[in-house]
Amino acid sequence: MSDPAPERTSPLHAVHSQLGASFTDFAGWQMPVRYTSDLAEHAAVRTAAGLFDLSHMAEILVYGREAGPFLDAALAGKLSAIDLMQAKYSLLLTETGGILDDVVVYRLGDTTFLVVANAGNREAAAAALTERSADFEVTVDDQSDDYALIAVQGPNSRAILEQTAGITEVGVPLDELKYYRATDAFFEGVPLLVARTGYTGEDGFELYLRTTAAVSLWRALEAAGEDQGLVPAGLASRDTLRLEAGMPLYGHELGTDTQPAQAGLGRVVALSKESDFVGRSAVEAGPADNARVLVGLVADGRRAGRAGYSIVSDGAVVGTVTSGALSPTLGHPIMMAYVDPTLAEPGTELAVDVRGTSIPATVTPLPFYRRKK
């Protein structure tokens, strides 16, 4: 038997330890799950700001004369059409239309793109892109080990970044940077990519830079956010935040056995583009008529169904919970689940089997929470 792969650690691991973080294994990485309490960190992001280490995410650079057409063929979206410094959410599909990974793609230049993949799918995504590049004049370069990724999320995030010492030469003022756009900058002389996307349902920014500068940037952000309510936040709060925002998580709502239409992501697939792409025929054919679809569920009380719990109607199992929690913001249980398509209409009354107890639940549109703008 071969030895197990060594656990990876973030370039900020020592900082997290000093802050008293509890760690968990996530896709082979030791990452902070919490620093103080899940509820406190969740609330800080909703009311002020949270500081996240996302350095486990994968950064794959794609460049070359045919980079745009290549990504059109490799991914479900039309990436060749996005503007310079624009970001686009897209899907890496299998030949059978299943979701190999969901990614965010940034156009950094006319022929240069950055594909950000999930940590657990780094090798699979890089391998698929490399294999699909064979017929194109393009280079696929996995640079994940060279990059750190820090996110500031919450209503005070812009003010914190604007006050952060060491961030200079920001190409687009942050108050003018639109959602799903990015701008170049520097931090203490190190190139910095500032993106305005997010996975929490709040305003926020992602900061990409070389690992050697990660600790200095984290400390500078902490200092700038000291009077803005900024707190370090772990993966537990990130999960409840993204669940409230109705955002899917790979391995829970998304996987190779799920087509985009089932997950409510049919709009992400650009069937109007002229070029062929991996999975196109399967997506055009669509999932089976009885294939389950993703819905939101709300319940009363304090008990929420967790991933794997059964959804029941008239005594029959009609679905499965993929994510669930007692919503810290809303105060009641919320869940995402795949159910039979005939039961997906909002207002449909179902039940969740919570360890042998039947909990009434109602189908509701996603997301559960929307921030006030």
N, C-alpha and C positions, 0 to 999 in steps of 0.2 A: 504493500500500500504506500502511496506517495504521501509525503507530509502535507498537512493543510497549508494553504497559502497564508502568509503572515498578515496579521491585521494592519490595515493602513491607518495612519493618524494624520490629522490636519496639521498644517504649519502653525496653527494657533493652539495646538493641544496643550502646551505648557501654560498658556494664558487661561484656558478653560479650567485647568487644574487649580491654578491660583485663585480663580473665582469660585471654587468649590463646586464645580459642575459634577453632576452624576452622568455617567457615560452609558451608552448602549451600542450594540453592534448594529450597524446599518449598512447593508450591502458590502460587508467586509471591512467597514471603517469603524473606528471607535469615535463616536460623535456625541456631543453633549445633548442629553435628553431634557435636562432642566438644570437650573441654577438655584432657584429658591422654591417656587411652586408653579405648577402648570397654570393655575388660575391667575396668579399675579402677572405672569409673563404674557398670557393671553390678553388680559385686561390692559396691560401697558401698550400693546400694539394697537388695540382698538381706541385708546384714549390719548396716547402720547407717541411712543416709539419703542420698537424692539430691534436689537442688534443680533443678527444671525450669522453663523459661520456655515457657508454652503460649499466649502472647498472640496467636498466629496463629489460634486457634480463634474461631468466630463466636458471638456472643451476640445472640439475637433475642428481644426482649421482646414478649409477647402479653398484651394486657389488654382488659378490657371485660366487659359483662354476660354475654355468651355465650362467654367465653373457653374454658371447660371443654367445652361441647358442640362448639365449633369444632375444638378439638384432637382430640376423639374422631372427628370427620369427616375431619380432615386427616392424622392419623397412625394407625398400626396398633394402638396400645394404647388402653386406656381411661384417659385422663389426668384426666378429670373426677372419678375415684374416688380419686386419691391425696390424702394428707393434707397439711396445711399444712407447708411446709419438708421435704417428702419429695421425693426424686428418683426418676425412672423412666427406664430405657433403652427407647427406642422406635425405630420405623422410619418413614421417609417413603417411601411407595411410589408407583410409577407406576400408571397404569390397567391395565397388563399384569402387575402384581404384582412388578415388578422393584424393587430397592432404590435409590432416588434418594439417600438418605443415612441413616446411623444417627445418632441424636441422644440426648442426655440432657436430660430436661425436669424443671425444678424448679418446685414450686408455691410462689410467694412470698407469695401472698395469696388470698383467696377467688376473686378474678377476675383474678389476675395470675400469669403463668407466664413462666419463662425457658427458652428453647430453645437449647441449645448444640449447634452443628453443626460439621462438619469444615471446616477452612480452605479446602480445595479446592472445597467445595460451598456456600460462603457465599452466592454470588449465586443459585445454583440453588435452594437451600433457602428463601431469603428470597422469591424470586419465586414458588415453588410455594405457600408459605404465604399470601402476599398474594393470589394468584389464588384460592385456596380459601376465602378469608375473605369473598368478595363477598356471600354470603347471610347473614352473621352480623354482629351488633353487636359488633365486635371491632376492635382496632387491632393491626397487625403492624409493629413498629418495630425495624429492624436497628440495634443500638447497638454493634456490634463495634468500631468505631473508638474508642469511649469507654472500653473496658475492657481492663485487663491481667489475665492469668491466670497465676498462679504455683502450682506444685504441689510439695509436700514428700512424698516417698514413701519408705517403709522402716520397719523396726521401731522406730526412734527418732523417728519423725516427730511423734508426739503430744508427747513430752517437749520437743522443739525448739519447737513452737508454744507450749506452755505457758510457755516461758522467753523468748519473743520480746518484747522491749521495745516498747511502743507499741500492742500489741493489748489492747484493753479492752472492757468491757461485752459479753462473750461470753454470748449468750443461754442456751445449753445447755453445761454443762461438757464439755470435750472427751472425758473418760473416760466420759461418758454419751451422747455423740453416736453414734447407730447408723449402720451401713453404709447408704449411699444415703439419708442425711439431711443437712440443712444447718442452719446457725444464723446469725443476724445477729451482727455485732460491729462494732468500729471499730478503725482503725489510725491513730494520730495524728490523731484526729478525723474521718477519712474513712470513710464506710460501707464495711464489709467483709463479704462473704458467704463463710462457711467451710463447705465441703462435704466429706463423707467418702466419696469414691468412689475412683476410681483406675483405672489402666490398666497396672499392672505386676505384679499378683498379690500385692502387699504391702499392708499397712495404709498409709493415706496420706490427704492432705487437698489440696483445691484451694481457692485463695484468689482471689476475684474482687474487684477494686476499680478505681477510676478510674486512668487511665494516669498522671496527675500524681503519684501516690503510689507507683508501682511500684518505682522505684529505691530509695527509702527502705525499703520493705518487704523487698526483696531483701537489702539490706545488714543489716537487723535480723535476718533469718533466718540469714544467714551468721554473724553474731556469736553468736546463740543456739546454733547448731549446731557451733561451733568445737570444743567438747569432746565432741561427740556423733558425730563421724565424718562429718558432713555434707559432701558435695562437690557442686559444680555438675555436672549431667549433661546430655548432649546427646541429639539424636534417634537416634543410632546405638544407644546403650544402651537407650533407650526402646523401640526396635524389637525388640531381642532379649529384653527383659523381657516385653513384651506377647506375643511369640511363645511363650515358655516358659509363659505363663499361658493360652495358647490363645485369645487375644482377637483377633477379626478386625479387619483394617484395610481401610478403604474404598479401592477401586482395586486391591486384591489379592484378598481373600476376598469382598468385597461389591461389587455393581455393578448397573446397571439390567438386565443380562441374567441376574441371579440372583434367584430367589425365596427368601423366608425359610426355607422348609423345606429347601432344598438346603444352606443354610449352617448348619443346625442351630438356626435361630432361630424355628422354628414356634411356640414357647411365647410369643414376644413379641407375636404377633398375637392380638388379643382378638376371636375370632370369636363369643364369647358376648355381646358388647355389642349392644344393640338397634339402635344407630345404624349407618347405612351409612358406609363410609369408602372413600377412593380406593384402588383395587386389591383390594377385597374379593372381587368375583366371580372374579377371576383366581386369587387365593389359595385360594378355596374349590374351584376346579376343580383346582388343584394343578399342579405342573410335569409335563412329559412323563414317561412311564414310564421312559424311558432317560436322563433328565436326571442329570448327574453330581452327586455330593454331596461335602460337605467332610469330610475325615478328617485325623487326625494320622498321621504316619509317623515311625518312628525307624530309625536305621541304626547300624552299627558304623563304626569308623575315625574319620577326621578330615574327610572330604569330604562336604559337604551340598549337596543340590540347591537351586538358587536359583529365584526366580520365573521361570516360563516353561519350565523344564526338563520334559521328558516323563516320564510314568510308564508303564512297560512291563510287560506280562504275556504270556508265551508269544510273544514277538516282536512283539506288537501294542501300539500306543499306546492306553492306557486311561485317561489322565488327564494333569493338568498341575499342577506345583508352583506354589503361589501365594505362599508365604513359606518361607524355609529359612535355617538357620544352624547352625553348630557351637555347641551350647548351652554358655554359660560356666558355668552352674550344674551341669548334668548331665554334661558332658564328652563327649557324643556328638552326632551330627547329629540335628536335629529338623526336621520340615517340616509345613506344612499344604498340602493338595492336594485338588483335585477329581478324583474317580475314578468310573468306572462303578458304578452302585449295587449290582451283583452282587458287587463286590469291596470293599465298605465294611466288612465284618465284621472286628472286631478280631482280630488274629492272622493275617490274610491276608498272604501273602508276595508282594511285588511287587518291582520294580526301578526305579531312577531313572537316567536317562541323563545322566550328568555329563560333558559334553564328550566324548562318545564312549565313555565307560567305564560299564559297567553296575554300579551299586551296589545290592546287596540292601537292601530296606527292608521293614518290617513295619507294618501298620496298627495303630494304638493309640488308645485313647480320649483325648479332650482333657479337661482341659489336661494338658500335660506335667509341670507343676510346681504344687504346692499348698503354701502356706506353713503352717508349724506354728502352731497357735493356742493 
